[in-house]
């Protein structure tokens, strides 16, 4: 098989410098899947400018505390490199990253794909659980940018979600087991596993967005496949704006567990494929302070999937399955000729 496939890892992106914080936020709040109410299209850009300019000083301070930039691009490009190496064991492939709100942008990635002469692309979101605000938004941007290049003919397919894919679950189990292992044998039975997912507005839930259901299934499968006997809770973080969001919130859950006498917690950022602001600052600094003030003795956070070989292998298996068993057999046979 000589034709090279393109695999595009879709991700949110994050500011790569403190100066990038405000334009990154502007791009975020310009997304109609983020700011969506009747008539919002009339003044979305102006509202995005207002929100980003007001929020950026606070968000800059948060990024200052985790090194002055988001590590999301670094993690995503590392995942792309590892995945490309893994895929090329079976068939010719080039793996790209396309960030929804920063760089490399979808437009930049499509330009590179065109230069490379790729005509078949598999979109692989780094959002395991499907949501209108993540996967759907990134796919819309891909379609928009592709439509702007009528001369570029690319056959595109999508891996929609993999929240219940056993190899992906195994990668999470490895991280949870490692975090539990930081405690002594006597302490491990007393640990409470706190699964923290990025929240979404209840408006999306009422519209049929499957995200919250996917999250619950992911948590159940991690508990089952890991064989964990500890108590566990599911909660939601990163609420923005006045709308009602999924509950209970992560800080409220931490305080409630502490009032009930829980002294040891392992927090699992279950909706994220890589460490970034929500894990490093929100959980690692802000909510750790909440826990300390509430009387929690040990507050451990699982490491992001990041460069986990198990996670990258799960992504590779998703691609192999998307290509189909017949195609995979053809590729395997060609590799041995």
C-alpha positions in Angstrom: 0.0 0.0 0.0 1.7 3.2 -1.2 -1.0 5.8 -0.5 -0.3 7.8 2.6 -3.2 8.5 5.0 -3.5 11.7 7.0 -4.6 11.4 10.7 -5.6 14.7 12.2 -5.7 15.0 16.0 -8.4 17.6 16.9 -7.9 19.5 20.1 -8.9 22.7 21.8 -5.5 24.3 21.9 -4.1 26.7 24.4 -2.1 29.9 24.6 1.6 29.3 24.0 2.6 32.5 25.7 1.1 35.0 28.1 0.6 37.4 25.2 -1.5 34.8 23.5 -4.0 34.5 26.3 -6.4 37.3 25.2 -6.5 36.3 21.5 -6.9 32.7 22.5 -9.9 33.6 24.7 -11.3 35.8 21.9 -11.2 32.8 19.5 -12.9 30.7 22.1 -15.8 33.1 22.7 -16.2 33.7 19.0 -17.3 30.1 18.6 -21.1 29.9 18.0 -21.1 26.6 19.8 -19.7 28.4 23.0 -21.8 31.6 22.8 -25.2 30.5 21.5 -28.4 32.3 22.2 -31.1 33.9 20.0 -29.6 36.8 18.0 -26.1 36.2 19.3 -24.7 36.2 15.8 -25.4 39.9 15.5 -22.9 40.9 18.2 -20.9 37.7 19.0 -17.5 39.2 18.0 -18.1 42.3 20.1 -19.1 40.2 23.1 -16.2 37.9 22.6 -13.9 41.0 22.6 -15.4 42.3 25.8 -15.3 38.9 27.6 -11.7 38.1 26.5 -10.4 41.5 27.5 -12.0 41.4 31.0 -11.0 37.7 31.7 -7.5 37.8 30.3 -5.8 39.5 33.3 -7.1 36.8 35.6 -6.3 33.9 33.2 -2.8 35.3 32.6 -2.1 35.0 36.3 -3.2 31.4 36.2 -0.9 30.6 33.3 2.0 32.4 35.1 1.6 29.8 37.9 2.0 26.8 35.5 4.9 28.1 33.6 3.6 31.0 31.5 1.9 28.9 28.7 -0.3 25.9 28.1 1.5 22.6 27.7 -1.4 21.3 25.5 0.4 21.9 22.2 3.5 20.1 23.4 1.5 17.1 24.6 -0.6 16.9 21.4 2.5 17.1 19.1 4.2 14.4 21.2 1.1 12.2 20.9 1.0 12.9 17.1 4.7 11.9 16.8 4.2 8.7 18.8 1.0 7.8 16.9 2.7 8.3 13.6 5.5 6.0 14.5 3.0 3.4 15.7 0.9 3.6 12.5 3.8 3.4 10.2 4.5 -0.1 11.5 1.4 -1.1 9.5 0.9 1.5 6.7 2.2 4.9 5.5 0.7 7.7 7.6 1.3 11.3 8.5 -0.2 12.5 11.8 -1.1 16.2 12.2 -2.7 18.3 15.0 -5.4 20.9 14.5 -6.3 23.2 17.3 -9.7 24.7 17.5 -8.8 28.0 19.1 -5.0 28.4 18.6 -2.1 27.1 16.7 -1.6 25.0 14.6 -5.0 26.0 13.4 -7.2 23.9 11.2 -6.5 26.3 8.3 -2.7 25.9 8.8 -3.0 22.1 9.1 -5.1 21.9 5.9 -2.4 23.9 4.1 0.2 21.5 5.2 -1.9 18.5 4.2 -2.3 20.0 0.8 1.4 20.5 0.5 2.0 16.9 1.5 -0.4 15.6 -1.2 -2.7 13.8 1.3 -6.1 12.9 -0.2 -7.6 10.7 2.6 -7.9 11.9 6.2 -9.2 10.4 9.4 -10.2 13.0 12.0 -9.4 11.7 15.5 -10.6 14.0 18.3 -8.7 14.1 21.5 -12.1 14.5 23.2 -13.0 10.8 24.0 -16.5 11.8 25.0 -18.6 13.5 22.3 -20.0 17.0 22.8 -21.4 19.7 20.7 -18.9 22.1 22.4 -15.8 20.0 21.5 -15.9 17.4 18.8 -18.8 18.9 16.9 -17.3 22.4 17.0 -13.9 21.1 15.8 -15.5 19.1 12.9 -17.5 22.2 11.9 -14.3 24.2 11.7 -12.7 21.4 9.6 -15.6 21.4 7.2 -15.7 25.2 7.0 -12.0 25.4 6.2 -12.2 22.5 3.7 -15.1 24.1 1.9 -13.1 27.3 1.5 -10.7 25.3 -0.6 -12.9 23.9 -3.4 -9.9 22.7 -5.4 -8.7 20.6 -2.5 -10.3 17.1 -2.7 -10.0 15.3 0.6 -11.9 12.2 1.6 -12.6 12.7 5.3 -13.9 10.2 7.9 -14.4 10.8 11.6 -13.8 8.7 14.8 -16.7 10.2 16.7 -15.9 9.0 20.2 -14.2 6.3 22.2 -15.3 6.9 25.8 -16.0 3.2 26.2 -13.1 1.8 24.1 -11.3 -0.8 26.3 -7.7 0.1 25.4 -8.5 3.8 26.2 -10.0 2.7 29.6 -6.9 0.7 30.3 -4.7 3.8 29.8 -6.8 5.6 32.5 -6.7 2.6 34.8 -2.9 2.7 34.6 -2.9 6.3 35.7 -5.4 5.7 38.6 -3.5 2.7 39.9 -0.2 4.7 39.8 -1.8 7.5 41.9 -3.3 5.0 44.4 0.2 3.6 44.7 1.5 6.9 46.1 -0.3 6.0 49.3 0.8 3.4 51.9 -1.0 0.1 52.0 -2.9 1.1 55.2 -4.1 4.3 53.5 -5.3 2.9 50.2 -8.6 1.5 51.5 -9.4 5.0 52.9 -8.9 6.8 49.6 -11.9 8.4 47.9 -11.7 8.5 44.1 -12.9 11.9 42.8 -13.6 11.8 39.1 -13.7 15.4 37.9 -14.9 16.2 34.4 -15.1 19.4 32.5 -18.7 20.7 32.9 -21.1 21.8 30.3 -24.3 24.0 30.5 -27.5 22.1 31.3 -28.8 23.7 28.1 -26.7 21.2 26.1 -27.9 18.3 28.2 -31.5 19.2 27.5 -30.7 19.5 23.8 -29.6 15.8 23.8 -25.8 16.3 24.0 -24.4 12.9 24.9 -21.4 14.1 26.8 -22.6 13.7 30.4 -23.8 10.2 29.7 -20.5 9.3 28.0 -18.6 10.6 31.1 -20.7 8.4 33.4 -20.0 5.3 31.3 -16.3 6.1 31.2 -16.2 6.4 35.0 -18.1 3.1 35.5 -15.8 1.3 33.1 -12.6 2.6 34.8 -14.0 1.4 38.2 -14.9 -2.0 36.7 -11.7 -2.6 34.7 -9.5 -1.4 37.5 -11.3 -3.5 40.1 -11.3 -0.6 42.5 -13.1 -1.1 45.8 -12.7 2.5 47.0 -15.6 4.9 47.2 -16.0 7.2 44.3 -17.7 10.4 43.2 -18.3 12.1 39.8 -18.3 15.9 39.7 -17.8 18.8 37.3 -15.3 21.7 37.0 -14.6 24.8 35.0 -18.0 26.5 35.1 -18.1 29.8 33.2 -20.9 32.3 33.1 -24.4 32.6 34.7 -26.1 29.5 33.1 -26.8 26.4 35.1 -24.1 23.8 34.5 -23.8 20.1 35.4 -23.6 19.4 39.1 -22.2 18.7 41.6 -19.2 21.0 41.2 -15.8 19.7 42.0 -15.0 22.2 44.8 -18.4 21.5 46.4 -17.8 17.8 46.2 -14.3 18.2 47.9 -15.8 20.2 50.7 -18.7 17.8 51.2 -16.4 14.8 51.4 -14.2 16.5 53.8 -17.1 17.3 56.1 -17.9 13.6 56.0 -14.4 12.8 57.3 -12.6 11.9 54.0 -8.9 12.6 54.5 -7.4 11.0 51.4 -8.4 11.8 47.9 -7.3 10.8 44.4 -8.6 13.2 41.8 -9.0 11.9 38.3 -9.5 14.5 35.5 -11.6 12.0 33.5 -12.5 14.1 30.5 -9.0 15.2 29.5 -6.5 13.5 27.3 -3.6 15.8 28.4 -2.6 18.0 31.3 -3.3 21.7 30.8 -4.8 24.7 32.7 -7.8 22.8 34.1 -5.6 20.0 35.6 -2.4 21.9 36.5 -3.9 25.1 37.9 -7.6 24.5 38.6 -7.1 21.0 40.2 -3.5 21.2 41.1 -3.5 24.7 42.8 -7.0 26.1 43.2 -8.9 23.0 44.3 -5.9 21.6 46.2 -6.2 24.8 48.4 -9.9 24.1 48.8 -9.1 20.6 50.0 -6.4 21.8 52.4 -8.7 24.4 53.9 -11.4 21.7 54.3 -9.1 19.5 56.3 -8.0 16.9 53.6 -4.6 15.4 54.5 -3.6 13.9 51.1 -4.8 15.3 47.8 -3.3 13.5 44.8 -4.1 14.1 41.1 -3.6 11.5 38.4 -1.0 12.4 35.7 -2.6 13.2 32.4 -2.6 10.6 29.7 -0.1 12.8 27.9 2.6 10.5 26.4 1.2 7.3 27.8 2.1 4.4 25.4 -1.1 2.7 26.3 -3.1 5.8 25.3 -1.2 6.2 22.0 -1.7 2.5 21.3 -5.5 3.0 21.9 -5.5 5.8 19.4 -3.7 3.5 16.9 -6.2 0.8 17.4 -9.0 3.2 16.8 -7.4 4.2 13.5 -6.9 0.5 12.5 -10.6 -0.2 13.3 -11.7 2.8 11.3 -9.8 1.6 8.3 -11.6 -1.7 8.6 -10.5 -5.3 9.1 -10.2 -5.9 5.4 -8.1 -2.8 4.8 -5.9 -3.7 7.8 -5.3 -7.2 6.4 -4.4 -5.7 3.1 -2.0 -3.3 4.7 -0.4 -6.1 6.8 0.0 -8.3 3.7 1.6 -5.4 1.7 4.0 -4.7 4.5 5.4 -8.3 4.3 5.8 -8.4 0.5 
